[in-house]
Amino acid sequence: MHSVWKTSILFTIVTTVLLGLGYPLFVTGVAAMIFPHKAAGSLILKDGQVVGSELIAQSFTSDKYFPPGPRRRATATTPPPPVAPTWLNPTRL
């Protein structure tokens, strides 16, 4: 009976290390080699300084996309953000 416990505990430790650490590190490394710009965060450089990311604050103009958060500002073509959250505001549904 002792060997069954020893084997099961050893198997748990080995699979945890392989699948919990090894696999994510492997996939991250492969992604960094294949897509280096995207894996680094798609950073935008201006005069050698990082000024932002291509992935943050994208401008979506179609109604099929999820509306932006409460910091959205009114422009000439969009109304100001609603006071109530979207799920409470029947005009946004």
N, C-alpha and C positions, 0 to 999 in steps of 0.2 A: 504494500500500500504506500510505502514511503516514496517509491520511485514514481508513482503516478502523480503525487503532489509535486515532486521535484520537476518532473517533465512538464506538467501543466503551468507551473509558475515560470519556468524557463521559457516555454513557448510564448506566454503572455508578454514577458519582458522583451523577447526578440521581436515579436510582431509589432509591439508598441514602438520600439526604436525604428524598425524598418518602415512601417507604414505611417508613423506619426512624425518622424524626423527625416528619414532617408528619402522617402518618396516626394514630400513637398520640396525639399532642397534640390532634388534631381530635376523636378519639373520647373522650378524657378530658374535653375541654371540653364536648362535647355531653352526656356523662353527668353532669357537674357541674351543668349547667343543668337537665336533666330530673329528676335525683335528687340534689338538693343534700345532703340529710341522709345518704343512703347513701354518696355520694362522699366525704363528710368523715369517714367511718369509723364512722358511727352512734354517736357519742359520747354518754355518759350524763353529764348535769350535775347536781350537787348543790350548792346555794348558790353557783352561778356557777363552780364548779370542776369540771374534768373528773375523774370518778371511775372511768371505765371505758368499755368499748364493748359494745354489744349483741351484737356478733359473736364475742366471746371468752368462753370458759368457759360455754357454753350447757349447760343441764341436759337431757340426753337420758335418758329412762327406759326406752325400748324396747330389747329385745335385738337388733333389726334394725340398730341403728346401731353404728358402729365404737366399741369401748370406749375410754374416755379414757386418758390417759397414766399413767405410774407415780405421779404425785402425787395420784391419786384417793384420797380418804379413805373409810374404812368408815363407814357410817351404820346406822341401825336396820334399813333394808331391803336394804342391799347389803353383801356380805362385804368384808373387806379386800383390797387388791390382791394378786395372786399374786406370789410371789417370782420365779419364772421368767417370761420373756417369754411372751406369748400363744402364739406359734408353738412353744414348747417345753413348754407346759403342756397336757396332753391333757384336763384337766377343763374348760378354757375353749373347747375346739373344738366 
